[in-house]
Amino acid sequence: MKIKRKETFFGIILAIIVVFSALYTNTRSEETYTSRVQLAYSDTLSHETQQQSKIITETIIGELKRGTFENVVNRLEILTEEKDGYVKTLSMTYHDQVWTGLMICKLPPTNVKSFAFGARAIIEANGTVTYININMEEVDTSQQSGEEYSTINLNLKEIKPENGVDIGASLTPVLSVLTTSFSWIAQGLIIGVPLCFASLGIVILVNRGIVPFWKNTLKKTKQACNA
């Protein structure tokens, strides 16, 4: 059976459409942590009333590159002041050439969302956020003598490079690019080739089976009506 160029072309187009549709569906259906947190914060703010409010307690654990600890702490202190909060506790320990510390920040409930995302951005710029936990508590503001503050616990620690890691670190970007490239090529061959053949089969089935059958049925129907 000879395959026409037109059928091959439409088979490739169909395969491309299927791939992009799958990627779009996965992107839409995949709920990222950021969207979940935004929904939680939005729900918290939308359900606040004059009598009740929700107080958030969030714990963030981050690993920092060695030498960035003091800069991160300083930027977090500035961010806390910008969001009308204050640092309740700051504990820092220097051991074995690295810093570790605990920072407890108090924020007004209305500023918790922006502060939390800002704090994570600062940590991510200098290392990695490894753990996040969020708890919400509903309180009766009519029984409170003063304003209730939400709490953000920041556990930070520097990661000490392993011995002899310099050469490996210099090759890491190159190895990462090569690994990603080979991964994409392998996925393209494993998924793309069978998908192209499957799409081509669908096009041939439609072009040589369904369409002629539909035309014959329509032709017979017209002849029957004319008769």
N, C-alpha and C positions, 0 to 999 in steps of 0.2 A: 504494500500500500504506500503510495507516494504522498508525502505530506506537502501541502501547499505552503508557499511563503506567507500567505495571508493568515493561515491557521497558526503557523509558528509565531508570527507577530502578535496575534491576539492572545496566544497562550502565554507569552512573556508578559504582556500587559496585564493579563488576569492574575498571574503570579505576583507581580509587583503590587497590584491592588490588594491582594490578600495579605501580603506582608505588612503593608502600611496600615491596613485595617486592624490587623492583630496588634501592632504596636500602639495604635491610637486607643484601642479598647483596653489594653493593659495599662496604659498611662492614665486613662480616665478612671478605671476601676481600682487602681492601686492607691490606697489611702496612705499617704506619707505621715510621718510623725508630726510634721509641722502643721498639716491641715487638722489633725486631731486635736492638737494643743490649741490652735486658733478657735476651733469649735468649742472646746471646753471653756476657754476664756470668754468667748462671746456669750455662751450659755450662762456663765457666772454673772457677767455684767447685766444681761438682759433680765435676769430674775431677781436682781437686787431691788428692794423697796425701801421705804422710809423706816420700816420696822426691822427688816432683816437684810443681811448681806452675807456673802460667802468669802471666807478668808482662805487664801491659798498658801499651802506650805510645799515648797519645791526643793528638791535636792538635786544638785548637779555635780557630777564627778568628772574631772578632766585631767588628762595627762599632757604635760607641757614639755616643750623642748628645753634642754638644759640651758640656763642663762636668761630665760624669758619670764621667770616667776615674778620677780619684783615689778617688772613692767606691767604684767597682767594685773597684779594686785592694785597697782596705782591707777590703771585705767578703770578697773571695777569700782574703786572708791570714787573716782570722778563721776562715773555713770550713776552710782547710787545717789550722789548729791544732785545730779541733774534731774533725777526722777523723784525728788522731794523725799528721799529716804535717808537712812543713816546706817552706819556699820555698827552693829551691836557687839560683835565679837570678831577679833582677828588674832589667830594663833598661827605662828610660823616656826618651823623647825628646820635647821640646817644640819644635815648628817650625810656623810659619805659623798660629799661634793654635790649634793642636790638639795633643793628646797621642797618642803611639803608644808601644807597649811590648811586651816579651816577658816572660812570667812562667812559670817552670818549677817545678812543684810535684811533690814526691815523696810518695807515699801508700802505705800498706800495701795489698796486693792485696785484702784483705777490705773495704776502705773506698773502693775506686776507684769503684764503681758509684754510691754515694750522693753522693760528692764531684762526680763528673762531671755528674750531673743537677742538683745544687745549683748548680754553677758556670754551667751553661747557663741555669738559671732567673734567676740574677743578671744575666747578660748580656742575656737577652731582656727583662728588666724595664727595661733602660736602653738598648736598641738591638736588634740582630739578630745571631743566629749565622749566619754565611755559609758555614762549611766545618767539617766534622768528619771526622777520619780515625782509625781504630782499628787497632792492630797487636797481636798476641798472640804471646808467645814462651814456650815451655816450657823450664823450667830444672830442673836437678837440685839440690835443696836440700841433699843430703847432701855435696856438694862445695863448698858455700858457707860461708864463715866467719861471715857475719852475715846478717841478714834482708834479703831482696831487696825493693826498693821499685818500685812502678809509677810511671810518669812521665806527667804531664799538662802539655802545652805549650799555653799560652794566649797567642795573638797578638791584641792589642787595638789598635784605633785609633779615634780620634774622627773623625766626619764633619763637615766644615765646611759650614754652610749656604751655598747659592749666593746671590749678590747679588739683592736684590729678591724673595726667596722668602717674605717675611712675609705679603704679601697672599695668595699662593697657599697658604701653609700654613694660614691661617685658613679658607680655602675647602675645603681637602682633606677634612675630615670630611663636609661637606655633599655634595661631589661624589662621595665614596665611597658615601654612602647612596643618592644618586640613581642612580649607575651600577649598584649592586647591585639596586635596585628594578626598573630597566628590564630588567636582565639576567634577573631572575626572571620578569617579565611576558612577555618574549620567549620564554623557554624554556617557560613555561606554554602559550603559544599554539602554539608550534611542535610541542611534544610532546603537550600535553594534548588539544587538539582532535582530531587524528587518532587518538589513543589512545581517546578517548571513542567516536568513530564505529566504530573497530575492535571495541571491547568491545560496543557496541550490536549490531553485526553478528553477533558470536558469540552473544549472548543470543537474538537473533531466530532464528538458525540452530538453536540448541538447542531453543527454545520451539516453533517452527513446523515444524521439520524432524525433528530427532533424537527428541524426545519423542513426537510423534504416530506416527512410524515404529515406535518401541519399543513403544508402546501397541498398535498394530495387530498387530505381530508377536506380542506376548504374548497378545492376544485370539485370534488364529488358533491359537496353540499350545494354549490352553485349550479352544477348540472342537474341535480335533483330538483332544485327550485325552478329552473328553466323548463324542465320536462313537465 
